[in-house]
Amino acid sequence: MFRHLRFTTPRAPLAVGSLLVATSLTLGSCAAPWQDDAAQEERTEKEVPLDSVARPYRPHNQLPAGTRLEAAGVEAPEEIKTQSVTGSLRPDNKKPKERVPHIVERGRLVVGVDQSQNLLSYRDSVSGQLKGFEVDLAHEIAADIFGDRNKVDFRFIQSAEREEALSSGKVDIIIRTMTITEDRQKNVLFSTPYLTTRTRLLVLNNSHITEPRHVAGRRVCVTDASTAQQLARKHAKHANILLTDSWSDCLMALQLGQTDAVLSDDTILSGMAQQDPYARIVGQSLATDDYGVGVAKPNGANHARGTVRQVNSTLERLRRDGTWNELYTKWFGEFLPAEAMPAAHYKDTDAKEEK
């Protein structure tokens, strides 16, 4: 279900505040959800029998609604194709009322986001306002359309609902950690990348896990329908995979001892590490991905191509005036090394394409 909220006044804190309370209540009991001995640390995936990998749920720590467990090895990983991703549409010299007349006429930009992804898109536990890198990006796009960065309506959607939210017209754009892939480009138009991420692991500080093979015989958490789900199947094929609706649910599961690691992009894991001082990011990068702003495919009435050009014109401005660097440092500077804005990749010829 989609929830349509317009933020004009502070609201009572929800997800993040609840998560922090849960953190304080549970860290003491989950500081050591499992203990490795030397032999266990040295074992390889091949030494772990598949019929012994499951660990029973703790009855007093119920998993969030919608969470399910995928047994080790039951699903083959799907290939994540990014090598032949096509370029985006180059910005033109038109004004917003020519590119996106439907949005200008409505007077609001409708954006699909997360509400509990710390540092990227989350509700502040004190003010109740949405904050984060992706929220700031939405405001910058609105500023270029209307001259007012606050003319944005946010709709909270789950990871698995992103494409449907676009195709059904519930949102104009999606800014929700959406990796640009060849498969997704069949159903979605993308802007040029606004973030480059690297997939790694998050574990508790006392864990001996430093790479995916150490999760063999245990659990690793990812969100359903994410690229991380396929990477978990590929790199942690002897681990049971805990599938949740949101990354905040994965952090909660780690704190409660219901999973031994979280596999995700470093920008997402940074938000979890910021929330929980007893967790840390480990391991080498398993994959490098680019996030793009998602737009529905053209349907004759949605001015999809004009919307993509409008978003890309904002991204070009953020590159020129240094705003992107400021936002990256503001949100990720404490946890990640300095990063340059991803290079823009445009189609060679798109001048004749309709709006």
BELDAUR-V713768 format. One line per field, one symbol per residue. psi: psi as a letter, one per 30 degrees, with the letter a starting at -180 (. if undefined). burial: # if it has 16 or more other ideal C-beta (glycine too) atoms within 10 Angstrom, else .. A space follows every 50 residues. Layout:
psi->???
burial->???
This chain:
psi->kkkjkkjflklkkceeeeeeeeeeffeefgfiflkkleeeeflleffjkf ggfkkkkjffikllkfklkjlkgfkkkkkjjfegkllakkkagllefeei eeeeeegkkjkkllggjkfejlkkfefglklleeeeeeeeeeefefgjfg ikkkkkllefgeeeeeffgflelkiihjkjleeffffkkkllkfkklkka kkllegkfkflefffkgakkkllkglfeeeeeeefhfgkkkjklflfeee eeeeeggflflkjakfeeeeeeeeejfgllklllkflklkklkkkllkgf fgheeeeeeeeeeeeeeeeeggeeeeeeeeeffffllkklkkkkjlkejg ffkl.
burial->......#.....#.##..#...#..##..#..##..........#..#.. ..#.#.......#...#..#.#.......#.#..#..#####...#..## ..##...################.#..#.#################..#. #########.###.##...############..##..############# ####..#.#..####################################### #######################.##.######..##.########.#.. .##############.###...###.##..##..##..#.##.#...... ....#
